[in-house]
Amino acid sequence: MTKTFDIEGLDCANCAKRLEDLINKIPETECRLSFAAGLLRITAPDYAYGAVMKEVRRVARIVEPEVVITEKR
């Protein structure tokens, strides 16, 4: 399953790259983060998507405590 999210609160492109790298370390997960567009695209297995997103949000708060990730409708 692939979903796209708006991501707000990242201070710089370096933080975005660091976050993207950390998310890509989550097993069975692939991520693309566009700092300029404020978009985060995550691909993960359907059965694990909830757990993956919980980990994504946890990692994002470590990199940038003010980050807000919301699913695009």
N, C-alpha and C positions, 0 to 999 in steps of 0.2 A: 504494500500500500504506500502511495506517495501523497503527501499533503503539503500545502504551502501555507506559511505563516507570515504575518507581519511581525517584524522585530524592531522595537524601539528602545532607546536608551543606551545604545552602544556609543562610546565616546570617540572611537577611532578605528581605522581599518586594521590596525595591528590587533586590537581586541577582537574584532570580527574574525580575523584569520586564526587567532588562538582558539576562539570558541568553535569555529568550524573544525579545526584539527582535533579538539577534544571530543566533539560529537562523533566524528568519524572513527574514533577509537571504541565506541560502544559496539559490542558484537552485533552483527547482522544489520548494521545501520549505515546508511550513506546520506551525506548532508552536503548541500551547497548553500552558502550564505553570501548574499550580495549586500555589502555595506551601503553602497550608493543607493540601491533601490529599497533597502530596508526589508528584504525578503529572505526567508529561510525555507528551504525545501528539504524535507526529510523523507527518506524511503526506509521502511522497516517492515518485517513480516506482520501480517494482520494480527496474529495471536499475541505478539509482543508489543504492539504499538503503544498501549497504555503505559507499560513499564518503561519503554524507551522515552516517551515524552516526560515522564516523571524524572528520569535521569537527565534529559536535556535541560529541563528547567533548573534542576539542582546545579548542574555544571555552569549554566548561564549565570546564576546568582553568584557563583564563585568568581567568574571572570569579570562580571559587571553587575553589582548588586541592584542597580536600578533598572535592569533590562526587563522589558515586558514582551511576552510572546503571545500572540493571539492568532487563532486559526482564521484563514481567509474563507469567506463564504462564497 
